[in-house]
Amino acid sequence: MISLVIISGRSGSGKSTALHVLEDMGYYCIDNLPVSLLEPLIERLSSSQLISKASVSIDARNIATDLATFPDIVRGIDNQLVNTQIIYLDAGSTTLVKRFSETRRKHPLSNLNRDLRESLEFERELLEPISNMADLSIDTTSMTMHELRDVVRDRVARDKHEFALLFESFAYKNGVPVDADLVFDARCLPNPHWKPGLRSMTGLEEPVQEFLENQPDFHSMFEEISRYLSNWLPRFEANNRAYMTVAIGCTGGQHRSVYLCEKLHRHFSTKWKNVQIRHRELGGPDKNSSLPENLNFQS
């Protein structure tokens, strides 16, 4: 069986980075494939004895009418011959504008009558036929290039039958992650932020964890979320869901959501093989990187 990964997303979201990761992992990769050539490519791959996994990037530089045919083409793929994954990358419009400004690159859809922000919104509309079919959406707004590489390695380049579960902490003040499948709100729990000595710490540190472990409501929330996930995750998997992102939010994304994710991650790592964790608000540029931040995403 051929493994085909289709990468798409708005310009500046990190498509080139994702494609390069897959290429390094042995995928046969094609950048900016015209949608009209997707069917011939699949036929060629199916008849090939040399290529078992491939990845293509499809973006808004396609003819608009061709992009509209994408759903029908994908639905026509023989699932017995080709295992297809559609990965859609995106970031907040403000972040994308900043990336273009820093790299001084021209958006492929911009012209004398359409500025950068208008081009990004037009691009979103053009790519809706693909984004609506995505098996996995990745929000790269707060990711560095190195973090995106790790996500692609861990969540995309995996065994076909392996269910991937991600626990992600976040701050409500910065918005709910766009790739979240299930969202739980931890803002009703006692906040270590108001406890002397704990404000500057995070849920990764023992004093904060001890504080939360002493709160009955914390244990109740953990038990009820665990019970819900234990009951429903197998049903999602049985319904051919390959990825699930469980997002836990609190006000600042530093204490309650972080430790709750840590505890859930440990608990479910004993039940599932591919269980990952990400703390959105605790991330930042790789301190060992010599690349300036404006070189993080090429497309």
MIMARGU-937278 format. One record per residue (C-alpha): residue number from 1; residue in three letters; x, y, z. Coordinates in steps of 0.2 Angstrom, whole numbers, plus 5000, padded with zeros to 4 digits. Layout:
// residues N
<pt resi="NUM" resn="ALA" X="X" Y="Y" Z="Z"/>
...
// end
This chain:
// residues 299
<pt resi="1" resn="MET" X="5000" Y="5000" Z="5000"/>
<pt resi="2" resn="ILE" X="5006" Y="5018" Z="4996"/>
<pt resi="3" resn="SER" X="5006" Y="5031" Z="5010"/>
<pt resi="4" resn="LEU" X="5002" Y="5048" Z="5003"/>
<pt resi="5" resn="VAL" X="5003" Y="5064" Z="5014"/>
<pt resi="6" resn="ILE" X="4995" Y="5079" Z="5006"/>
<pt resi="7" resn="ILE" X="5001" Y="5095" Z="5014"/>
<pt resi="8" resn="SER" X="4992" Y="5112" Z="5012"/>
<pt resi="9" resn="GLY" X="4990" Y="5128" Z="5021"/>
<pt resi="10" resn="ARG" X="4991" Y="5147" Z="5019"/>
<pt resi="11" resn="SER" X="5008" Y="5155" Z="5014"/>
<pt resi="12" resn="GLY" X="5019" Y="5157" Z="5028"/>
<pt resi="13" resn="SER" X="5012" Y="5143" Z="5039"/>
<pt resi="14" resn="GLY" X="5026" Y="5131" Z="5037"/>
<pt resi="15" resn="LYS" X="5022" Y="5120" Z="5022"/>
<pt resi="16" resn="SER" X="5040" Y="5119" Z="5016"/>
<pt resi="17" resn="THR" X="5047" Y="5115" Z="5033"/>
<pt resi="18" resn="ALA" X="5034" Y="5100" Z="5034"/>
<pt resi="19" resn="LEU" X="5038" Y="5094" Z="5017"/>
<pt resi="20" resn="HIS" X="5057" Y="5095" Z="5020"/>
<pt resi="21" resn="VAL" X="5055" Y="5084" Z="5036"/>
<pt resi="22" resn="LEU" X="5045" Y="5071" Z="5026"/>
<pt resi="23" resn="GLU" X="5058" Y="5071" Z="5013"/>
<pt resi="24" resn="ASP" X="5072" Y="5068" Z="5026"/>
<pt resi="25" resn="MET" X="5062" Y="5053" Z="5032"/>
<pt resi="26" resn="GLY" X="5062" Y="5045" Z="5015"/>
<pt resi="27" resn="TYR" X="5046" Y="5052" Z="5007"/>
<pt resi="28" resn="TYR" X="5046" Y="5055" Z="4988"/>
<pt resi="29" resn="CYS" X="5041" Y="5074" Z="4989"/>
<pt resi="30" resn="ILE" X="5033" Y="5086" Z="4976"/>
<pt resi="31" resn="ASP" X="5031" Y="5104" Z="4980"/>
<pt resi="32" resn="ASN" X="5016" Y="5115" Z="4973"/>
<pt resi="33" resn="LEU" X="5008" Y="5100" Z="4964"/>
<pt resi="34" resn="PRO" X="4994" Y="5106" Z="4952"/>
<pt resi="35" resn="VAL" X="4978" Y="5098" Z="4958"/>
<pt resi="36" resn="SER" X="4974" Y="5092" Z="4940"/>
<pt resi="37" resn="LEU" X="4990" Y="5081" Z="4942"/>
<pt resi="38" resn="LEU" X="4985" Y="5072" Z="4958"/>
<pt resi="39" resn="GLU" X="4975" Y="5058" Z="4950"/>
<pt resi="40" resn="PRO" X="4989" Y="5054" Z="4937"/>
<pt resi="41" resn="LEU" X="5002" Y="5054" Z="4951"/>
<pt resi="42" resn="ILE" X="4992" Y="5042" Z="4962"/>
<pt resi="43" resn="GLU" X="4990" Y="5031" Z="4947"/>
<pt resi="44" resn="ARG" X="5009" Y="5031" Z="4944"/>
<pt resi="45" resn="LEU" X="5013" Y="5028" Z="4962"/>
<pt resi="46" resn="SER" X="5000" Y="5014" Z="4963"/>
<pt resi="47" resn="SER" X="5009" Y="5005" Z="4948"/>
<pt resi="48" resn="SER" X="5027" Y="5008" Z="4955"/>
<pt resi="49" resn="GLN" X="5037" Y="4995" Z="4964"/>
<pt resi="50" resn="LEU" X="5050" Y="5008" Z="4970"/>
<pt resi="51" resn="ILE" X="5040" Y="5021" Z="4980"/>
<pt resi="52" resn="SER" X="5030" Y="5016" Z="4995"/>
<pt resi="53" resn="LYS" X="5027" Y="5033" Z="5003"/>
<pt resi="54" resn="ALA" X="5025" Y="5051" Z="4995"/>
<pt resi="55" resn="SER" X="5020" Y="5068" Z="5000"/>
<pt resi="56" resn="VAL" X="5014" Y="5083" Z="4990"/>
<pt resi="57" resn="SER" X="5011" Y="5101" Z="4994"/>
<pt resi="58" resn="ILE" X="4996" Y="5109" Z="4986"/>
<pt resi="59" resn="ASP" X="4993" Y="5128" Z="4989"/>
<pt resi="60" resn="ALA" X="4984" Y="5143" Z="4982"/>
<pt resi="61" resn="ARG" X="4995" Y="5145" Z="4967"/>
<pt resi="62" resn="ASN" X="4984" Y="5132" Z="4959"/>
<pt resi="63" resn="ILE" X="4970" Y="5137" Z="4947"/>
<pt resi="64" resn="ALA" X="4955" Y="5141" Z="4958"/>
<pt resi="65" resn="THR" X="4943" Y="5129" Z="4948"/>
<pt resi="66" resn="ASP" X="4955" Y="5115" Z="4950"/>
<pt resi="67" resn="LEU" X="4956" Y="5118" Z="4969"/>
<pt resi="68" resn="ALA" X="4937" Y="5116" Z="4970"/>
<pt resi="69" resn="THR" X="4938" Y="5098" Z="4962"/>
<pt resi="70" resn="PHE" X="4950" Y="5092" Z="4976"/>
<pt resi="71" resn="PRO" X="4936" Y="5084" Z="4987"/>
<pt resi="72" resn="ASP" X="4930" Y="5074" Z="4973"/>
<pt resi="73" resn="ILE" X="4947" Y="5068" Z="4968"/>
<pt resi="74" resn="VAL" X="4951" Y="5063" Z="4986"/>
<pt resi="75" resn="ARG" X="4935" Y="5054" Z="4988"/>
<pt resi="76" resn="GLY" X="4939" Y="5044" Z="4972"/>
<pt resi="77" resn="ILE" X="4955" Y="5037" Z="4979"/>
<pt resi="78" resn="ASP" X="4955" Y="5018" Z="4982"/>
<pt resi="79" resn="ASN" X="4958" Y="5016" Z="5001"/>
<pt resi="80" resn="GLN" X="4964" Y="4998" Z="4998"/>
<pt resi="81" resn="LEU" X="4978" Y="5004" Z="4987"/>
<pt resi="82" resn="VAL" X="4983" Y="5021" Z="4995"/>
<pt resi="83" resn="ASN" X="4982" Y="5027" Z="5013"/>
<pt resi="84" resn="THR" X="4979" Y="5046" Z="5011"/>
<pt resi="85" resn="GLN" X="4982" Y="5059" Z="5025"/>
<pt resi="86" resn="ILE" X="4978" Y="5077" Z="5023"/>
<pt resi="87" resn="ILE" X="4987" Y="5089" Z="5034"/>
<pt resi="88" resn="TYR" X="4982" Y="5108" Z="5034"/>
<pt resi="89" resn="LEU" X="4994" Y="5120" Z="5042"/>
<pt resi="90" resn="ASP" X="4989" Y="5138" Z="5047"/>
<pt resi="91" resn="ALA" X="4993" Y="5152" Z="5058"/>
<pt resi="92" resn="GLY" X="4984" Y="5168" Z="5064"/>
<pt resi="93" resn="SER" X="4983" Y="5181" Z="5051"/>
<pt resi="94" resn="THR" X="4993" Y="5194" Z="5061"/>
<pt resi="95" resn="THR" X="5007" Y="5181" Z="5063"/>
<pt resi="96" resn="LEU" X="5007" Y="5178" Z="5045"/>
<pt resi="97" resn="VAL" X="5008" Y="5196" Z="5041"/>
<pt resi="98" resn="LYS" X="5023" Y="5198" Z="5053"/>
<pt resi="99" resn="ARG" X="5032" Y="5183" Z="5044"/>
<pt resi="100" resn="PHE" X="5030" Y="5191" Z="5027"/>
<pt resi="101" resn="SER" X="5036" Y="5208" Z="5034"/>
<pt resi="102" resn="GLU" X="5051" Y="5201" Z="5042"/>
<pt resi="103" resn="THR" X="5056" Y="5190" Z="5027"/>
<pt resi="104" resn="ARG" X="5051" Y="5204" Z="5014"/>
<pt resi="105" resn="ARG" X="5043" Y="5191" Z="5003"/>
<pt resi="106" resn="LYS" X="5029" Y="5195" Z="4991"/>
<pt resi="107" resn="HIS" X="5013" Y="5185" Z="4994"/>
<pt resi="108" resn="PRO" X="5009" Y="5175" Z="4978"/>
<pt resi="109" resn="LEU" X="4991" Y="5181" Z="4977"/>
<pt resi="110" resn="SER" X="4995" Y="5200" Z="4981"/>
<pt resi="111" resn="ASN" X="4994" Y="5213" Z="4967"/>
<pt resi="112" resn="LEU" X="4990" Y="5231" Z="4964"/>
<pt resi="113" resn="ASN" X="4972" Y="5229" Z="4970"/>
<pt resi="114" resn="ARG" X="4975" Y="5217" Z="4984"/>
<pt resi="115" resn="ASP" X="4986" Y="5220" Z="4999"/>
<pt resi="116" resn="LEU" X="4994" Y="5207" Z="5010"/>
<pt resi="117" resn="ARG" X="4980" Y="5205" Z="5023"/>
<pt resi="118" resn="GLU" X="4967" Y="5204" Z="5009"/>
<pt resi="119" resn="SER" X="4978" Y="5191" Z="5000"/>
<pt resi="120" resn="LEU" X="4979" Y="5180" Z="5015"/>
<pt resi="121" resn="GLU" X="4960" Y="5180" Z="5017"/>
<pt resi="122" resn="PHE" X="4957" Y="5176" Z="4999"/>
<pt resi="123" resn="GLU" X="4970" Y="5162" Z="5001"/>
<pt resi="124" resn="ARG" X="4959" Y="5155" Z="5015"/>
<pt resi="125" resn="GLU" X="4944" Y="5155" Z="5004"/>
<pt resi="126" resn="LEU" X="4953" Y="5146" Z="4990"/>
<pt resi="127" resn="LEU" X="4960" Y="5133" Z="5001"/>
<pt resi="128" resn="GLU" X="4943" Y="5129" Z="5010"/>
<pt resi="129" resn="PRO" X="4940" Y="5113" Z="5000"/>
<pt resi="130" resn="ILE" X="4956" Y="5106" Z="5007"/>
<pt resi="131" resn="SER" X="4955" Y="5113" Z="5025"/>
<pt resi="132" resn="ASN" X="4938" Y="5106" Z="5027"/>
<pt resi="133" resn="MET" X="4944" Y="5088" Z="5023"/>
<pt resi="134" resn="ALA" X="4960" Y="5089" Z="5034"/>
<pt resi="135" resn="ASP" X="4963" Y="5074" Z="5044"/>
<pt resi="136" resn="LEU" X="4975" Y="5085" Z="5055"/>
<pt resi="137" resn="SER" X="4975" Y="5104" Z="5057"/>
<pt resi="138" resn="ILE" X="4991" Y="5111" Z="5064"/>
<pt resi="139" resn="ASP" X="4992" Y="5129" Z="5071"/>
<pt resi="140" resn="THR" X="5009" Y="5135" Z="5069"/>
<pt resi="141" resn="THR" X="5006" Y="5153" Z="5076"/>
<pt resi="142" resn="SER" X="5017" Y="5150" Z="5092"/>
<pt resi="143" resn="MET" X="5028" Y="5137" Z="5085"/>
<pt resi="144" resn="THR" X="5047" Y="5138" Z="5080"/>
<pt resi="145" resn="MET" X="5053" Y="5129" Z="5065"/>
<pt resi="146" resn="HIS" X="5061" Y="5116" Z="5076"/>
<pt resi="147" resn="GLU" X="5044" Y="5113" Z="5085"/>
<pt resi="148" resn="LEU" X="5035" Y="5111" Z="5069"/>
<pt resi="149" resn="ARG" X="5048" Y="5098" Z="5063"/>
<pt resi="150" resn="ASP" X="5045" Y="5088" Z="5079"/>
<pt resi="151" resn="VAL" X="5026" Y="5089" Z="5077"/>
<pt resi="152" resn="VAL" X="5027" Y="5082" Z="5059"/>
<pt resi="153" resn="ARG" X="5039" Y="5068" Z="5064"/>
<pt resi="154" resn="ASP" X="5028" Y="5063" Z="5079"/>
<pt resi="155" resn="ARG" X="5011" Y="5065" Z="5072"/>
<pt resi="156" resn="VAL" X="5012" Y="5064" Z="5053"/>
<pt resi="157" resn="ALA" X="5026" Y="5052" Z="5049"/>
<pt resi="158" resn="ARG" X="5019" Y="5038" Z="5060"/>
<pt resi="159" resn="ASP" X="5012" Y="5020" Z="5057"/>
<pt resi="160" resn="LYS" X="4996" Y="5020" Z="5048"/>
<pt resi="161" resn="HIS" X="4986" Y="5010" Z="5061"/>
<pt resi="162" resn="GLU" X="4993" Y="5020" Z="5076"/>
<pt resi="163" resn="PHE" X="4981" Y="5032" Z="5085"/>
<pt resi="164" resn="ALA" X="4990" Y="5048" Z="5090"/>
<pt resi="165" resn="LEU" X="4984" Y="5058" Z="5105"/>
<pt resi="166" resn="LEU" X="4990" Y="5075" Z="5110"/>
<pt resi="167" resn="PHE" X="4987" Y="5084" Z="5126"/>
<pt resi="168" resn="GLU" X="4989" Y="5103" Z="5124"/>
<pt resi="169" resn="SER" X="4989" Y="5116" Z="5138"/>
<pt resi="170" resn="PHE" X="4984" Y="5134" Z="5133"/>
<pt resi="171" resn="ALA" X="4979" Y="5151" Z="5139"/>
<pt resi="172" resn="TYR" X="4962" Y="5157" Z="5135"/>
<pt resi="173" resn="LYS" X="4968" Y="5175" Z="5134"/>
<pt resi="174" resn="ASN" X="4978" Y="5170" Z="5119"/>
<pt resi="175" resn="GLY" X="4963" Y="5160" Z="5111"/>
<pt resi="176" resn="VAL" X="4958" Y="5142" Z="5109"/>
<pt resi="177" resn="PRO" X="4970" Y="5131" Z="5098"/>
<pt resi="178" resn="VAL" X="4963" Y="5129" Z="5081"/>
<pt resi="179" resn="ASP" X="4968" Y="5111" Z="5080"/>
<pt resi="180" resn="ALA" X="4959" Y="5106" Z="5096"/>
<pt resi="181" resn="ASP" X="4946" Y="5092" Z="5095"/>
<pt resi="182" resn="LEU" X="4941" Y="5092" Z="5113"/>
<pt resi="183" resn="VAL" X="4942" Y="5107" Z="5125"/>
<pt resi="184" resn="PHE" X="4941" Y="5107" Z="5144"/>
<pt resi="185" resn="ASP" X="4941" Y="5123" Z="5154"/>
<pt resi="186" resn="ALA" X="4952" Y="5123" Z="5170"/>
<pt resi="187" resn="ARG" X="4949" Y="5141" Z="5175"/>
<pt resi="188" resn="CYS" X="4937" Y="5136" Z="5189"/>
<pt resi="189" resn="LEU" X="4951" Y="5127" Z="5199"/>
<pt resi="190" resn="PRO" X="4960" Y="5137" Z="5213"/>
<pt resi="191" resn="ASN" X="4974" Y="5147" Z="5204"/>
<pt resi="192" resn="PRO" X="4992" Y="5145" Z="5210"/>
<pt resi="193" resn="HIS" X="4995" Y="5163" Z="5203"/>
<pt resi="194" resn="TRP" X="4988" Y="5170" Z="5218"/>
<pt resi="195" resn="LYS" X="4998" Y="5159" Z="5230"/>
<pt resi="196" resn="PRO" X="5013" Y="5168" Z="5237"/>
<pt resi="197" resn="GLY" X="5029" Y="5161" Z="5229"/>
<pt resi="198" resn="LEU" X="5020" Y="5151" Z="5215"/>
<pt resi="199" resn="ARG" X="5016" Y="5165" Z="5203"/>
<pt resi="200" resn="SER" X="5033" Y="5164" Z="5194"/>
<pt resi="201" resn="MET" X="5033" Y="5145" Z="5193"/>
<pt resi="202" resn="THR" X="5024" Y="5134" Z="5181"/>
<pt resi="203" resn="GLY" X="5014" Y="5118" Z="5182"/>
<pt resi="204" resn="LEU" X="5030" Y="5108" Z="5178"/>
<pt resi="205" resn="GLU" X="5037" Y="5113" Z="5195"/>
<pt resi="206" resn="GLU" X="5034" Y="5103" Z="5211"/>
<pt resi="207" resn="PRO" X="5028" Y="5117" Z="5223"/>
<pt resi="208" resn="VAL" X="5014" Y="5121" Z="5210"/>
<pt resi="209" resn="GLN" X="5010" Y="5102" Z="5208"/>
<pt resi="210" resn="GLU" X="5009" Y="5100" Z="5227"/>
<pt resi="211" resn="PHE" X="4997" Y="5115" Z="5228"/>
<pt resi="212" resn="LEU" X="4985" Y="5108" Z="5215"/>
<pt resi="213" resn="GLU" X="4986" Y="5090" Z="5222"/>
<pt resi="214" resn="ASN" X="4979" Y="5097" Z="5238"/>
<pt resi="215" resn="GLN" X="4964" Y="5104" Z="5230"/>
<pt resi="216" resn="PRO" X="4949" Y="5092" Z="5229"/>
<pt resi="217" resn="ASP" X="4942" Y="5100" Z="5214"/>
<pt resi="218" resn="PHE" X="4958" Y="5097" Z="5204"/>
<pt resi="219" resn="HIS" X="4956" Y="5078" Z="5208"/>
<pt resi="220" resn="SER" X="4938" Y="5078" Z="5203"/>
<pt resi="221" resn="MET" X="4941" Y="5087" Z="5187"/>
<pt resi="222" resn="PHE" X="4956" Y="5075" Z="5183"/>
<pt resi="223" resn="GLU" X="4945" Y="5060" Z="5187"/>
<pt resi="224" resn="GLU" X="4930" Y="5065" Z="5177"/>
<pt resi="225" resn="ILE" X="4940" Y="5070" Z="5161"/>
<pt resi="226" resn="SER" X="4950" Y="5054" Z="5162"/>
<pt resi="227" resn="ARG" X="4933" Y="5044" Z="5163"/>
<pt resi="228" resn="TYR" X="4926" Y="5053" Z="5149"/>
<pt resi="229" resn="LEU" X="4942" Y="5051" Z="5138"/>
<pt resi="230" resn="SER" X="4943" Y="5032" Z="5143"/>
<pt resi="231" resn="ASN" X="4925" Y="5030" Z="5137"/>
<pt resi="232" resn="TRP" X="4925" Y="5040" Z="5121"/>
<pt resi="233" resn="LEU" X="4943" Y="5039" Z="5114"/>
<pt resi="234" resn="PRO" X="4941" Y="5021" Z="5108"/>
<pt resi="235" resn="ARG" X="4925" Y="5026" Z="5099"/>
<pt resi="236" resn="PHE" X="4934" Y="5040" Z="5090"/>
<pt resi="237" resn="GLU" X="4948" Y="5028" Z="5085"/>
<pt resi="238" resn="ALA" X="4935" Y="5015" Z="5079"/>
<pt resi="239" resn="ASN" X="4927" Y="5028" Z="5068"/>
<pt resi="240" resn="ASN" X="4944" Y="5030" Z="5059"/>
<pt resi="241" resn="ARG" X="4950" Y="5045" Z="5068"/>
<pt resi="242" resn="ALA" X="4969" Y="5045" Z="5067"/>
<pt resi="243" resn="TYR" X="4973" Y="5061" Z="5078"/>
<pt resi="244" resn="MET" X="4965" Y="5068" Z="5093"/>
<pt resi="245" resn="THR" X="4970" Y="5084" Z="5102"/>
<pt resi="246" resn="VAL" X="4964" Y="5087" Z="5119"/>
<pt resi="247" resn="ALA" X="4966" Y="5105" Z="5124"/>
<pt resi="248" resn="ILE" X="4966" Y="5111" Z="5143"/>
<pt resi="249" resn="GLY" X="4965" Y="5129" Z="5145"/>
<pt resi="250" resn="CYS" X="4966" Y="5141" Z="5160"/>
<pt resi="251" resn="THR" X="4969" Y="5160" Z="5161"/>
<pt resi="252" resn="GLY" X="4987" Y="5161" Z="5158"/>
<pt resi="253" resn="GLY" X="4992" Y="5144" Z="5152"/>
<pt resi="254" resn="GLN" X="5006" Y="5142" Z="5166"/>
<pt resi="255" resn="HIS" X="4999" Y="5132" Z="5181"/>
<pt resi="256" resn="ARG" X="4983" Y="5123" Z="5181"/>
<pt resi="257" resn="SER" X="4981" Y="5118" Z="5163"/>
<pt resi="258" resn="VAL" X="5000" Y="5113" Z="5162"/>
<pt resi="259" resn="TYR" X="4999" Y="5101" Z="5177"/>
<pt resi="260" resn="LEU" X="4982" Y="5094" Z="5172"/>
<pt resi="261" resn="CYS" X="4989" Y="5090" Z="5155"/>
<pt resi="262" resn="GLU" X="5005" Y="5082" Z="5163"/>
<pt resi="263" resn="LYS" X="4995" Y="5071" Z="5174"/>
<pt resi="264" resn="LEU" X="4983" Y="5066" Z="5159"/>
<pt resi="265" resn="HIS" X="4998" Y="5063" Z="5148"/>
<pt resi="266" resn="ARG" X="5006" Y="5051" Z="5161"/>
<pt resi="267" resn="HIS" X="4989" Y="5042" Z="5164"/>
<pt resi="268" resn="PHE" X="4985" Y="5039" Z="5146"/>
<pt resi="269" resn="SER" X="5003" Y="5035" Z="5141"/>
<pt resi="270" resn="THR" X="5000" Y="5018" Z="5150"/>
<pt resi="271" resn="LYS" X="4985" Y="5015" Z="5138"/>
<pt resi="272" resn="TRP" X="4990" Y="5021" Z="5121"/>
<pt resi="273" resn="LYS" X="5006" Y="5020" Z="5112"/>
<pt resi="274" resn="ASN" X="5007" Y="5037" Z="5104"/>
<pt resi="275" resn="VAL" X="5003" Y="5050" Z="5117"/>
<pt resi="276" resn="GLN" X="5011" Y="5067" Z="5116"/>
<pt resi="277" resn="ILE" X="5011" Y="5083" Z="5126"/>
<pt resi="278" resn="ARG" X="5013" Y="5102" Z="5122"/>
<pt resi="279" resn="HIS" X="5012" Y="5117" Z="5132"/>
<pt resi="280" resn="ARG" X="5008" Y="5131" Z="5120"/>
<pt resi="281" resn="GLU" X="5012" Y="5146" Z="5132"/>
<pt resi="282" resn="LEU" X="5028" Y="5138" Z="5138"/>
<pt resi="283" resn="GLY" X="5036" Y="5136" Z="5121"/>
<pt resi="284" resn="GLY" X="5048" Y="5148" Z="5113"/>
<pt resi="285" resn="PRO" X="5063" Y="5150" Z="5101"/>
<pt resi="286" resn="ASP" X="5076" Y="5136" Z="5102"/>
<pt resi="287" resn="LYS" X="5090" Y="5144" Z="5112"/>
<pt resi="288" resn="ASN" X="5102" Y="5133" Z="5103"/>
<pt resi="289" resn="SER" X="5096" Y="5139" Z="5086"/>
<pt resi="290" resn="SER" X="5108" Y="5151" Z="5076"/>
<pt resi="291" resn="LEU" X="5093" Y="5156" Z="5065"/>
<pt resi="292" resn="PRO" X="5084" Y="5172" Z="5067"/>
<pt resi="293" resn="GLU" X="5066" Y="5171" Z="5070"/>
<pt resi="294" resn="ASN" X="5061" Y="5178" Z="5053"/>
<pt resi="295" resn="LEU" X="5069" Y="5163" Z="5044"/>
<pt resi="296" resn="ASN" X="5058" Y="5150" Z="5054"/>
<pt resi="297" resn="PHE" X="5045" Y="5148" Z="5040"/>
<pt resi="298" resn="GLN" X="5047" Y="5148" Z="5021"/>
<pt resi="299" resn="SER" X="5030" Y="5145" Z="5015"/>
// end
